[in-house]
């Protein structure tokens, strides 16, 4: 994750941001996605170019947490 996305995930999970990037072990991806989903934040997860998962919420709270 990069830039604004990294800051949001850092704010809600506490994972460290370094050089405007955030990374975490793949084994905690499910935990991070549960947190993001529980906050009604839309997201796009790209495993590979042919394997893309999109979750969209009618009332996306991304900008709320970005401002927060």
MOUR-V133523 format. One record per residue. N is the residue number from 1. RES is the residue in one letter. SS is DSSP state (helix for helix, strand for strand, loop for the rest). PHI is phi in radians with two decimals (NA if undefined). D_FIRST is the distance of its C-alpha to the first C-alpha in Angstrom with 1 decimal. Layout:
n = <N & N>
res = <RES & RES>
ss = <SS & SS>
phi = <PHI & PHI>
d_first = <D_FIRST & D_FIRST>
This chain:
n = <1 & 2 & 3 & 4 & 5 & 6 & 7 & 8 & 9 & 10 & 11 & 12 & 13 & 14 & 15 & 16 & 17 & 18 & 19 & 20 & 21 & 22 & 23 & 24 & 25 & 26 & 27 & 28 & 29 & 30 & 31 & 32 & 33 & 34 & 35 & 36 & 37 & 38 & 39 & 40 & 41 & 42 & 43 & 44 & 45 & 46 & 47 & 48 & 49 & 50 & 51 & 52 & 53 & 54 & 55 & 56 & 57 & 58 & 59 & 60 & 61 & 62 & 63 & 64 & 65 & 66 & 67 & 68>
res = <X & X & X & X & X & X & X & X & X & X & X & X & X & X & X & X & X & X & X & X & X & X & X & X & X & X & X & X & X & X & X & X & X & X & X & X & X & X & X & X & X & X & X & X & X & X & X & X & X & X & X & X & X & X & X & X & X & X & X & X & X & X & X & X & X & X & X & X>
ss = <loop & strand & helix & helix & helix & helix & helix & helix & helix & helix & helix & helix & helix & loop & loop & loop & strand & strand & loop & loop & strand & strand & loop & loop & loop & helix & helix & helix & helix & helix & helix & helix & helix & helix & helix & helix & helix & helix & loop & loop & loop & loop & strand & strand & strand & strand & strand & strand & loop & loop & strand & strand & strand & strand & strand & loop & loop & loop & loop & loop & loop & helix & helix & helix & helix & helix & helix & loop>
phi = <NA & -2.29 & 0.86 & -1.07 & -1.07 & -1.11 & -1.15 & -1.14 & -1.12 & -1.03 & -1.10 & -1.72 & -2.10 & 1.55 & -1.14 & -1.32 & -1.73 & -2.40 & 0.95 & 1.06 & -2.24 & -2.30 & -2.41 & -2.65 & -1.10 & -1.01 & -1.19 & -1.79 & -0.99 & -1.03 & -1.12 & -1.11 & -1.13 & -1.11 & -1.12 & -1.06 & -1.12 & -1.14 & -1.67 & 0.98 & -1.77 & -1.20 & -2.71 & -2.14 & -1.97 & -2.00 & -1.42 & -2.58 & -1.03 & -1.66 & -2.22 & -2.06 & -2.02 & -2.12 & -2.09 & -2.17 & -1.93 & -1.05 & -2.06 & -1.12 & -1.74 & -0.97 & -1.16 & -1.06 & -1.27 & -1.15 & -1.22 & -1.15>
d_first = <0.0 & 3.7 & 7.1 & 8.5 & 5.9 & 5.1 & 8.9 & 9.8 & 8.5 & 10.1 & 13.1 & 13.7 & 13.1 & 13.6 & 11.1 & 11.2 & 9.3 & 10.6 & 11.0 & 8.4 & 5.6 & 5.2 & 6.6 & 9.5 & 12.4 & 12.7 & 15.8 & 14.2 & 12.1 & 15.2 & 15.5 & 12.1 & 13.0 & 16.5 & 15.5 & 13.4 & 16.4 & 19.0 & 17.7 & 18.2 & 14.8 & 14.4 & 11.5 & 11.2 & 10.6 & 11.3 & 13.0 & 15.0 & 16.3 & 19.1 & 17.4 & 15.4 & 15.6 & 15.6 & 16.5 & 18.1 & 20.0 & 23.0 & 22.2 & 18.4 & 17.7 & 14.3 & 16.2 & 18.2 & 15.5 & 14.0 & 17.6 & 18.2>
